[in-house]
Amino acid sequence: MSDTRPSLDIKEYPDWEVQKNRILTLEEWQDKWVTRKIGFHQEQGNQLLKKYLDTFLKGESGLRIFFPLCGKAVEMKWFADRGHSVVGVEISELGIREFFMEQNLSYSEEPIAEIPGTKVFKVCFDFDSNDLLANIGKFDRIWDRGALVAINPGDRKCYTDVMLSLLRKGFQYLLAVLSYDPTKHAGPPFYVPDAEIQRLFGTKCNILCLEKVDAFEERHKTWGIDYIFEKLYLLTEK
Ligand SMILES: C[S@@+](CC[C@H](N)C(=O)[O-])C[C@H]1O[C@@H](n2cnc3c(N)ncnc32)[C@H](O)[C@@H]1O
């Protein structure tokens, strides 16, 4: 069978603004977990992250690593097992509990008094949620996969400004986005073209596209698309 999908040199899709007014509520995200529409979860972890792990960590130890919109990403354990400290933020309590259960980690939970309706789930027991609030400001690394692409397009600038405000000097921010025809699938995940990454990060960061890979899977056929690429960007301080 011949493969008619575009080559990896494909240009960015011009009509990317078609998704700009699309909004998904937090309840809709929580519902995805309840109804098991979690095709985004990668049981084996992200292969691009695996490939660029050393580039990302730069041989440094004891890093604080932030996972925005973390789901039950197994990569959190990869870093914890290497001795780094990991903080993830996720709206679905179900997703968080599944992470700890599937990774065989016992955990404690306590409400964060300052932010009603939120809880901190943690593996180390001498950790005070007040410390989390006090220290959440600074991380050495961010792994952003399934996060910027899940943020409603109209909220992207606010999101990326918060992400950048959380970073320490000398940070590395690894960002995975998806490239597909946005007129065929409403998202999420949303299409985030190169120009958008420049707009969001360009003033503060050097932006390097490390790799672009064919990410097409069977499940993508139901989205009405016939190609999808994953692009990995390394963002560093200007
Ligand atoms: C596409 S999934 C990606 C999860 C994870 N990063 C991964 O790579 O598997 C997006 C996740 O973000 C969560 N989410 C969406 N909006 C959120 C928000 N505003 N705050 C916290 N979590 C959110 C969803 O529940 C979902 O688990």
PDBQT file of the ligand as one rigid body, heavy atoms in Angstrom, charges set to zero:
ROOT
HETATM    1  C1  LIG A 301      -4.005  15.877  26.915  1.00  0.00    +0.000 C 
HETATM    2  S1  LIG A 301      -3.976  15.456  28.582  1.00  0.00    +0.000 S 
HETATM    3  C2  LIG A 301      -2.231  15.258  28.825  1.00  0.00    +0.000 C 
HETATM    4  C3  LIG A 301      -1.820  14.647  30.126  1.00  0.00    +0.000 C 
HETATM    5  C4  LIG A 301      -0.321  14.451  30.293  1.00  0.00    +0.000 C 
HETATM    6  N1  LIG A 301       0.408  15.682  30.166  1.00  0.00    +0.000 N 
HETATM    7  C5  LIG A 301       0.217  13.409  29.352  1.00  0.00    +0.000 C 
HETATM    8  O1  LIG A 301       1.205  13.685  28.654  1.00  0.00    +0.000 OA
HETATM    9  O2  LIG A 301      -0.335  12.289  29.329  1.00  0.00    +0.000 OA
HETATM   10  C6  LIG A 301      -4.363  16.976  29.369  1.00  0.00    +0.000 C 
HETATM   11  C7  LIG A 301      -4.616  16.846  30.856  1.00  0.00    +0.000 C 
HETATM   12  O3  LIG A 301      -4.798  18.131  31.408  1.00  0.00    +0.000 OA
HETATM   13  C8  LIG A 301      -5.845  18.105  32.364  1.00  0.00    +0.000 C 
HETATM   14  N2  LIG A 301      -6.327  19.490  32.406  1.00  0.00    +0.000 N 
HETATM   15  C9  LIG A 301      -6.975  20.163  31.447  1.00  0.00    +0.000 A 
HETATM   16  N3  LIG A 301      -7.168  21.438  31.793  1.00  0.00    +0.000 NA
HETATM   17  C10 LIG A 301      -6.583  21.588  33.016  1.00  0.00    +0.000 A 
HETATM   18  C11 LIG A 301      -6.411  22.677  33.903  1.00  0.00    +0.000 A 
HETATM   19  N4  LIG A 301      -6.859  23.888  33.598  1.00  0.00    +0.000 N 
HETATM   20  N5  LIG A 301      -5.756  22.481  35.061  1.00  0.00    +0.000 NA
HETATM   21  C12 LIG A 301      -5.272  21.245  35.380  1.00  0.00    +0.000 A 
HETATM   22  N6  LIG A 301      -5.400  20.169  34.577  1.00  0.00    +0.000 NA
HETATM   23  C13 LIG A 301      -6.047  20.335  33.418  1.00  0.00    +0.000 A 
HETATM   24  C14 LIG A 301      -6.809  17.063  31.839  1.00  0.00    +0.000 C 
HETATM   25  O4  LIG A 301      -7.611  16.498  32.835  1.00  0.00    +0.000 OA
HETATM   26  C15 LIG A 301      -5.849  16.046  31.215  1.00  0.00    +0.000 C 
HETATM   27  O5  LIG A 301      -5.498  15.050  32.133  1.00  0.00    +0.000 OA
ENDROOT
TORSDOF 0
